[in-house]
């Protein structure tokens, strides 16, 4: 996988709109010269993906909401999902960084897996941990920095199995973070207990009724919430809207049917709650990176 220089396309809400990697491997590796930007900095923005970075030259000023880090050469940082951030050079020397921007599903695997529930979701939901500065002199911080650089070498090499090697190192980085911040994560989980119970009821409703026509009020009713509070609960806990979660779940079920059943595409569309095959195909391609027909052909070749 070729390493790119990092461009920045953001919408009016400061949301970064670029897709990282591919739908099948949602991870991008980037080399960025912070001083090369027209404004000599990277403006405020956010993205749903998680980011890890290492400063290779110079010093980076990384700002998150309520936090500011001066990151020296050889140090690194973790930036949690959906956290507003900006960055700038410190001093006259250009600051060069290597970074990975990746979707947590690389580590979590399927929705509601043990990996997602026990290790990934608690960190993503932790409002008390928007970012981490990996400093020199802290043993596990140095280990994280080494894993980022090693993963970057694997990513750039494109040798056989490089995706597995990158995933392995990113998973170990995740392990180091959650194992060293257990107290903070446990406190956050207790404060989120009511949201977790509500979310469980709403997810159970969607998982049982995804083939029906579901509206936001139906999901909210499953947890005895208003539509507004239902939306807020989803955003607080898993970072996406209820309807976006439902769409992703339907697509994951459809992909499983295309791979393991003989249902035609129209029937697969109907059984997963989509009103029209054309809309189903469009949404499937947006999330998976290929049409339902192409996906079925691809998976059959792998068998």
N, C-alpha and C positions, 0 to 999 in steps of 0.2 A: 504494500500500500504506500503510495507516494505521500511524503510529508508536504503539507501546504503552508504557505504564509497565511496568517489568519486575517480574513476580511471581516467586516462587521456590518451587517444589515439589520436595522432595527425598525419596528413599527412605531406608531404614535404613542404606544404604551410602554416604550423602551424594551419591548420584547424582541430578543434576537430571533430572526426568522429563518436563518440558515439551518439546513438539516446536517447533522454530523454523521459522517460515515455513510453507511447504507442501511436500508431497513432490515437486512439480514445480519448486519454487524454494525450497530449504531454507535460508532466510536470514531472520533477524528483525532489525528495527531497533527500538531501545528508548531511551527517555529515563527515567533513574532518578535520583530524589532519595534519596541514600544515607541521609540523616538521617531520612527519612520512615518507615523501617522501625521496627518496635516496639522493637527492641533497639539502634537507632541504628547498626546495621551490617548487612552481608550475611554470613551465617554461612558456615562452611566447606562447600564443595560442589564438584562437578566435573561436566563434561558432555563428551560425545564431540566436540562441535563446537568450532571455533576461535573466539576472541573478539578483537575489536579495539575500542578505546574511546578517547574524548577527554574530558578534564575541561573542562566549560564554565564552571563556577563552583566556587569553593572549592578545597580540597586533599583528595586521596584517598590513604588508606593502603591499598595493595594488597599482600596477603601471599600468596605462593606457598610451597610446601614448600622451606625453605632460603633464601628470598629475601624481601625487603621493600622496597617502593618508596614514596616519598612523591611523588605526582604532582601537580604544580601546574596551575593553570588554563592552558589552552592547550597542555598536554602530553598524551601518550597512552600506550597500552600495547597489547602483543600478549600473549595467553595461549594457549598451545599446547593441543592436544587432550588431554583426560583428566587435566588438571593440577588438583590440589586448590588451591582459592583462597578467600580471604575479603577483605572490603573494609570500610572504616570511614571516617567523617569525621575530619578533623584540624581542631581549633579549633572555634569557635562557629558559623562560617558553614556553612550547609547545602552539601553537595557535590552538584552536578548533573552527570551524565555522559550522553553519547550513545554508544551501543555497537551493534555488529553482532555477532550470534552466528550463525555459518554453518557448514554442512557443507563440508569441503574438496572434495567432489565438484563443487561449483560451479566450481572452478578446474581440478580434475584431469580432469573429463569421465569417460569410460568407464574401467573397471578395466583396469589394465596399459597404459594409454596412455603416450606419451612424457611428457606433462605430469605424470602421477601418478608415474612411475618416476624421472624426472630432477629434478623440482622440488618436488613435493608430499610424497611419501613420505619423502625424506631429512629434511625439517623436522619432520614428524609423529613420526618415529622418534628424533629427537635429544633424548635425556634431558638433555643438557647445555644445552639451550635451552628451559626451561619457559616463559619469558616474556621480554619486552623492554620497557624503559622508554624511550619516545620523548621525549627531552629537548629543551628549547630550546637553541639554539646549535649543534646538529648538523644540517647541511643536509638530509641524507636523512631524518632523523627529522621535521623540519618538513614535508618533502614528504609523508611518510606521514600526518601529522595533517591536512594539507590534503585529501588524497585521501579520508580517512575522512569529513570534514565534507561534501565535495562529493558523495560517494556517498550520504550521509544525505539531502541535499537532493533528489537524484534519486529515492531510495526513497520519500520523503514526497510527492513531486509526483504519482506514479502516471501521469506522462505516457507517451505511446507509446514503447515500447522501454526503459522505465526499468530493467527487469531486465538488459538488455544493458549499460547504462551502469554499474549497480552492479557487475556482474560484471567489467567492464573495470577499474574502479578497484580492486576487491579483488585482481584479478590483478596489477595494477601494484604494489600494496602487497606482495604475496607475492614478486614479483620483487625489490623493493628489499631485503626481508629476506634471501632466499637468496643474492643477489649480494653482500651485505655480510657474510655469515657463512659464506662458502665454506670457510674453513679449519676451522671447528668442525664443519660438516656433513660435510666429507671425512673428518675424523678419526673421526666417529661411524660413517660408512659402512664404514670399514676394520674397526672393532671389531665391526660387525654382519655381517661377510662370511660367517661360518659360518651364522648364522641365515638370511641371504639365500639361500645355496645350498640349505639345507633347505627353505625356503619355496618356492623355485622347483620343487623336486621334488613337493612336496605340492600346489601350485597346478596343476601339469601333470597330476597324477593326477585332481584334481577336474574340470578342464576337459575331460578325455577321457572321464570316467565319470559325469558329473553325471546322466545319465538312469537310472543304476542306483541301487539302494538302497545308500547309502554310510553307514558308521558311523565314529565317531572312530578306532577301531582301524585301519580301512582307510587313513585319511589318514596316521596316524602311521607305519604300515608302509611307506608310500611313501618316507619319509625315514629309515627304520630308527630310529625314536624310540619311546619309551614314550608312552602316551596323555597322561600328565601333562606331559611335556616338549613334546609336540606342541602342547598347549593354550598353554603358556607361550611357545613360539616365536611363535605367532600374535599373542598379546597384546603381546609385546615389539616386534614388527615392524609389524604393521598395526592393532593396537589392538582387534581383535575376535576372537571365538572362531572356530575352524575351521568349526563347524556354522553359525554366523551368516554367515560368508563364503559358504559353500556355498549357503545359502538365498538370499542376495542375488544370487549368480551365476545360480542357476536362474531367479530372477524376471527378471533382465536378458535371459536367453536366451528366456524365455517371452514377454516384451514384444516382442522382435524377431520371434518367430514370429507373434504376433498381428497385428503390423503388416505383415509381408511375405509371409505364407503364407495359404493357405486352410484350414488345419487348424482343426477345431472346437475348442472349449475343452476338452472331455474328452480329445481326442488331444494337445493342447498340454500338458495336465496330465501325461499319461502320458509324453510324450517328454522332459519336464524333471524326471522323477524324483519327482513327487508321488504319494502313495498314493491320495488322494481329491480329486475336483473341489471339494468344499466347503472342504477345508483349503487347497487351491491358491488358491481365490478369496479366502479370508480373508487369507492371507499376501500375496497380490498387492495387495489393497486397503490393507493395513497399510503396505506399502512404496511403492506408486505413488500411492495416494490415490483410486483408483477400481477398480471390479471389472474383471476381464478383458473382459467384454462391453462395459462403458462405455469402456474403453481402446481396444478395437478400433474402436468407433464414433467415438471422438474422433479417432484417427489417420487414419481413412478420410476424415473431413471435411476434414482438413488437406491431403490430397493434391489 
